[in-house]
Amino acid sequence: IIVPETFAPGFLDRGILFACHGGMIVNAINVDSQMASGGTYTISNLPGGTPMLPLPRAFYGIEAIGWSSGNPANRAIAMPRFVDLRTVDATDVDLNMSMLP
């Protein structure tokens, strides 16, 4: 899964990107450097299928949290986006961060 950087680079400098399946976190990656400067996130090693050999129920929720180490009151979450890996890889999963009060 490839997630492009759409957060406000530099505003948040710490973050974690999660892949969830069936209510469980199946992968989590540190995205501090991308939060600080922008970039692309790649989550690998998620089971998926191919057109010739589909993998039923290969649906994942992609979520993120971010915060500022200098001002912990600056924190944000991304609404989960769902990806279907039954027959293909997912690219350009766009996450929009929402600031928390």
C-alpha positions in Angstrom: 0.0 0.0 0.0 1.4 3.4 -0.9 0.1 6.5 0.9 1.1 9.9 -0.5 1.9 12.8 1.9 -1.0 15.1 2.2 -0.5 16.4 5.7 0.9 19.8 6.4 4.7 19.0 6.3 6.5 20.6 9.2 3.4 21.2 11.3 3.4 17.7 12.8 6.7 16.0 13.2 5.7 12.6 14.7 3.4 10.0 13.5 2.3 6.4 13.1 0.5 4.8 10.2 -1.6 1.7 10.9 -3.0 -1.1 8.7 -6.0 -2.8 10.4 -7.8 -6.0 9.4 -10.8 -7.4 11.3 -10.4 -4.9 14.1 -6.8 -5.7 14.7 -3.7 -3.7 13.9 -1.7 -5.9 11.5 1.1 -3.5 10.7 2.2 -0.1 12.0 5.1 2.1 10.7 6.8 5.1 12.1 6.4 8.0 9.8 8.2 10.8 11.7 10.5 11.8 8.8 7.6 12.0 6.3 5.5 13.9 8.7 8.3 16.5 9.2 9.2 16.9 5.5 6.5 15.2 3.3 6.9 12.1 1.2 5.3 8.8 0.5 4.6 6.0 3.0 4.8 2.4 2.0 3.2 -0.4 4.0 4.5 -3.8 2.8 3.9 -7.4 3.8 0.1 -7.2 3.8 -1.5 -10.4 2.4 -3.3 -9.7 -0.9 -4.2 -11.5 -4.1 -3.7 -11.3 -7.8 -6.2 -11.3 -10.7 -5.3 -15.0 -11.3 -5.4 -15.9 -7.6 -7.7 -13.6 -5.6 -7.5 -13.5 -1.8 -11.0 -13.3 -0.4 -11.5 -10.8 2.5 -8.2 -9.0 1.9 -9.7 -5.7 3.0 -7.7 -3.3 5.2 -8.3 -0.1 7.0 -5.5 2.5 6.8 -5.3 5.0 9.6 -2.8 7.5 11.0 -2.1 9.6 14.0 0.3 12.6 14.2 1.5 15.1 16.7 4.0 17.9 17.2 6.9 17.0 19.6 7.4 20.7 20.3 3.7 21.3 21.1 1.8 18.1 22.0 -1.4 20.1 21.9 -1.0 20.0 18.1 -2.3 16.5 17.2 -4.3 15.0 14.5 -5.9 11.8 13.3 -6.9 10.5 9.9 -10.3 9.1 9.2 -9.8 5.4 8.2 -9.6 4.7 4.4 -10.4 1.2 3.3 -8.4 -0.6 0.6 -9.2 -3.8 -1.3 -6.2 -6.0 -1.9 -8.2 -9.1 -3.1 -6.7 -8.8 -6.6 -4.4 -5.8 -6.8 -1.9 -3.6 -4.8 -3.3 -0.3 -3.6 -1.6 3.0 -4.4 -2.5 6.6 -3.7 -4.5 5.9 -0.5 -5.2 9.5 0.4 -5.5 10.2 4.1 -6.7 13.6 5.3 -5.7 14.6 8.8 -8.1 16.3 11.1 -6.8 18.4 14.0 -8.0 17.3 17.4 -9.4 20.0 19.8 
